[in-house]
Amino acid sequence: MINLVIMAKCLSSICAVNHVVGGSLFLQGIIAMPARKALEREKIDSLEKLSDYSEKEIMQLHGFGKNAMLKLKNHMKENHFYFKN
C-alpha cells in the first residue's frame, strides 16, 4: 500500500512537471514571456532560425520591445549568432 502511495505521488509530480514544461523553453530566463510567445508564434525555436530574420522583422512582432531586443542581441552575440542585414 505504501508503494502505491509513493508511486502516485511520483506520477502526480511528473504530470505537474510536464504541464509546466509543456511550452517552449527557448530563451527562458533571457527574455520575458511576451517576447518568447511572439517567437513561438513564428515557429522560431532556435538561435539558428532567429538568425534568418532581421532585427527590424523581429521588432515588428507583437510582444517585442527594445528591452527584449537588447537582451536577445546580447545573448545571440555571446553564442556567435547575428541577425541578417
N, C-alpha and C positions, 0 to 999 in steps of 0.2 A: 504494500500500500504506500509506503514512504517513497519507494522508487517511482511510482506513478505520479505522486505529487511533485517530486523533483523534475521528472520529465515534462510535466505540464507547465511548470514554471519556466523551464528552458525553452519549450516551444513558444510560449507566450512572449518571451523576450526576443526570440528570433523573429517572430511576426512583427513586433514593435520596431525592431531594427530595420527590417525590410520595408516597413511602411515609411519610416523616416527617410531612409536612403533611396526610396523609390525614384526621386528626381535625380537630375544630373549633379555630379559633384565637381564638374568642371569649373574652375576658378573660385570654388568655395573658399572663403577667407581672404580672397584677393579683392573682389568687387561685391557690391551689395546685390541683394536678391533681384530687384527690378532689372538691373543690367544683365544679370545672369539669365533671367527669364527671357529677356529680349534676344540674347544669343541663342537660347534654346529654341525659341520660335523660328529662328532662321536655320535651325539644324547645324549650328556652329558648336562643336563639342571638342575642339582641339585647337591648339595654337597654330597648327599647320593649316587648318581650314580658315582660321581667323586671318592668317597672312594673305589669303586670297582676296581680301577686302581692303578698301582704302579707309583711312581714318574718317573721312567725310561720310562714307556709306554707313559705318558703324554709329557715328554720332546722330544719324537720322533715325535710328531705331528708337521706338518709344521705350523709355526707361533708362536711356543712356544719357549721361551728363558729363560735364567737364571733369568732375572728381573721379568718376568711374574710368573715364578715358585716361587720365593721368596715371592711375593705379595700373590699368591694363597695359599701357605703353611701357611702364617700368618693369612689369612682370615679363612682358614679351622680350624686352631688351636683355634682361637677366638670363633668359632662355634662348637667346640668339634668333628671335623671330621678329619680323618687322612688317608693318602694313605695306600694301602695294602703293605705288605712286599714282 
